[in-house]
Amino acid sequence: MTVMDDWVTAACAELGIDPGEVSVPVVLDLAKDVAHQVLRPGAPVTAYLLGVAVGRGADQAATAARLSELAGTWPVELDGTGPTG
């Protein structure tokens, strides 16, 4: 097991979540897309929003794909505040 596996297993146990319901690659890919295409601090916030949506019954992979697509269409700021600044 990796440190990530150990962490997710421990965090899931603490929260009463089945670790099999958590797709770490899906969450990390979404965070990467938001961090690189929108802004870095948006990555953990978006991961949280994904969790809220999934907790309300949304499909994790489909919701992450929708958010990644949104990030991919996000306008790039050229004033120094966006990912190309």
C-alpha positions as CSV (number, residue, x, y, z in Angstrom):
1,M,0.0,0.0,0.0
2,T,1.1,3.6,-0.6
3,V,0.9,6.5,1.8
4,M,-2.1,7.7,-0.1
5,D,-3.9,4.3,0.2
6,D,-3.1,4.3,4.0
7,W,-4.4,7.9,4.4
8,V,-7.6,7.3,2.4
9,T,-8.3,4.1,4.3
10,A,-7.8,5.8,7.7
11,A,-9.8,8.9,6.7
12,C,-12.6,6.7,5.4
13,A,-12.6,4.7,8.6
14,E,-12.8,8.0,10.6
15,L,-15.8,9.2,8.5
16,G,-17.6,5.9,8.2
17,I,-17.1,5.7,4.4
18,D,-16.3,2.6,2.4
19,P,-12.9,3.2,0.8
20,G,-14.1,1.3,-2.2
21,E,-16.5,4.2,-3.0
22,V,-13.6,6.6,-3.3
23,S,-11.8,7.0,-6.6
24,V,-8.6,8.8,-5.8
25,P,-7.5,9.1,-9.4
26,V,-10.8,10.8,-10.3
27,V,-10.4,13.3,-7.5
28,L,-6.7,14.0,-8.3
29,D,-7.4,14.4,-12.0
30,L,-10.2,16.9,-11.2
31,A,-8.0,18.8,-8.8
32,K,-5.2,19.0,-11.4
33,D,-7.5,20.3,-14.1
34,V,-8.9,23.0,-11.8
35,A,-5.4,24.0,-10.5
36,H,-3.9,24.3,-14.0
37,Q,-6.9,25.7,-15.9
38,V,-8.7,27.9,-13.3
39,L,-6.6,28.6,-10.2
40,R,-4.7,26.5,-7.7
41,P,-6.8,27.3,-4.6
42,G,-9.8,26.2,-6.6
43,A,-8.6,22.6,-6.6
44,P,-9.4,21.7,-2.9
45,V,-12.6,23.8,-3.0
46,T,-13.7,21.9,-6.1
47,A,-12.8,18.6,-4.5
48,Y,-15.0,19.6,-1.6
49,L,-17.8,20.5,-3.9
50,L,-17.5,17.2,-5.6
51,G,-17.8,15.5,-2.3
52,V,-20.9,17.5,-1.4
53,A,-22.5,16.6,-4.7
54,V,-21.6,12.9,-4.3
55,G,-23.0,13.0,-0.8
56,R,-26.2,14.2,-2.2
57,G,-26.4,11.3,-4.6
58,A,-24.4,12.4,-7.7
59,D,-22.2,10.0,-9.5
60,Q,-18.6,10.7,-8.6
61,A,-17.0,10.0,-12.1
62,A,-19.7,11.8,-14.1
63,T,-19.7,14.8,-11.8
64,A,-15.9,15.1,-11.8
65,A,-16.0,14.9,-15.6
66,R,-18.5,17.7,-15.8
67,L,-16.4,19.9,-13.5
68,S,-13.2,19.0,-15.5
69,E,-15.0,20.0,-18.7
70,L,-16.1,23.3,-17.0
71,A,-12.5,23.9,-16.0
72,G,-11.3,23.3,-19.5
73,T,-13.6,26.0,-20.9
74,W,-12.8,28.5,-18.2
75,P,-11.5,31.8,-19.6
76,V,-7.8,32.4,-18.9
77,E,-7.0,35.5,-17.0
78,L,-4.0,37.5,-18.5
79,D,-3.7,40.0,-15.6
80,G,-1.4,37.9,-13.6
81,T,-4.0,36.2,-11.5
82,G,-4.7,33.2,-13.7
83,P,-2.7,30.1,-14.6
84,T,-0.7,31.8,-17.4
85,G,0.1,34.9,-15.3
